[in-house]
Amino acid sequence: MNDLPQQIDVLIIGAGAAGLMCAAVAGQRGRSVLVLDHANKVGKKILMSGGGRCNFTNMYTSPENFYSENPHFCKSALARYTQWDFIALVEKHGIPYHEKTLGQLFCDNKSKDIVDLLLAECRAAKAQIRTRCSIESVQPQDTGYLVETSLGTVRCKSLVIATGGLSIPTMGATGFGYDVARQFGLRIVPTRAALVPFTQHKRQLQRQQDLPGSALPVTASCGEGSFHEQMLFTHRGLSGPAVLQVSSHWREGEAVSFDLAPDRDLAEWLAQQRTEKPDAHLHTVLCGLWSKKLVHHFLTDKGIESRPLKQFSSPELAEIGAKLQTWELVPAGTEGYRTAEVTLGGVDTDAISSRTMECKTHPGLYFIGEVLDVTGWLGGYNFQWAWSSAHAAGEVV
Ligand code: FDA
């Protein structure tokens, strides 16, 4: 039995951030729209995002906040549907929000507010949405596409792939979008988990056994990436915004360097402390920077004995400062797609129009959102890419 309309203008596969946004924009232009998703409900990643409060955009979004083999690709869509456009939509729906830090905008209440916004926009656009629908095949027709699903067969003029990346398979993530791209001869830029915690080797974890839960501001650097944010020790390794951000630059076997006191030169600071408080113990002075646990760990780990500052010579203090300032680490690995917020890589943007998201070689076939080789930093940028790329396609499908 065919439970779906047999013919539709726009068929969107994936009822996540990008798919729902595209449905609303296309529907409001008068196109008949159907959105299909295999999950039991729509927008699951939105619901779990931002610790349940959805960091829905970033006030400082610019193309520099995105990784892609073609860093210019994202510019057009981001310029034509900006963070301010999405903020205006949030305000139109009366959703209370706040800036947490670094331009990151979060819902005051729940992420569900954003899903409700998208569903209200889809209703206004008369877009139909079906969940629990598996896609069996996609075939090109003379004009448009024929899609066979577990709920029946649909013909569409425009087919939009909005199935996201590989992160968090338990939330419904699949490689479907990449398979469709390959079917049509498109290249996939190799994918890897990003915005993901690091795991550490057993021996290192034993040395850090008192630290899980401890956090400190650091500058984490790897390759060309350098991020000044919090780092968190966990039972399996390292997490926190600085670590998640730098993970997008990390390749297996590479070292990551952490400046543990990014706001000061520790050698100079210790010399100054010695002048001001010559009788104070090194560990007491360091407790002005880090928690007791961290100070104890850093001193023990680097084999530094705590004494009153006046007992250290200037070269000794300079050496201690340098030792404590930097920590170099080769992570054992990452937590992988199981917990990664995003997937780096994806459908090669060379084959896609940056203005419309349409495939250059297959008219009527569109790719939007995370399935493309466009990946944002941590901080609301990935949702902004979903909104902007979806809007670009929604205006033309
Ligand atoms: P998205 O993944 O949202 O949607 C894809 C949809 O396609 C899903 O509904 C899925 O079920 C469906 N689908 C997949 N395969 C299918 C198939 N074979 N058949 C049918 N349907 C299929 N970003 C941000 O900017 N701010 C934040 O606060 C966070 N927080 C966050 C937390 C966590 C835990 C994660 C995992 C991710 C984030 N992100 C984030 C990233 C953000 O969630 C992500 O980049 C966007 O949801 C991508 O939107 P898309 O619509 O492209 O994919």
Residues whose N, C-alpha, C, O or C-beta is under 5 A from the ligand:
A	BS01	FDA	G14 A15 G16 A17 A18 G19 L36 D37 H38 A39 G43 K45 M48 S49 G50 C54 N55 C133 I135 A162 T163 G164 G165 S167 I168 M171 G172 A173 T174 F176 A340 E341 I368 G369 E370 V371 G380 Y381 N382 F383 Q384 A386
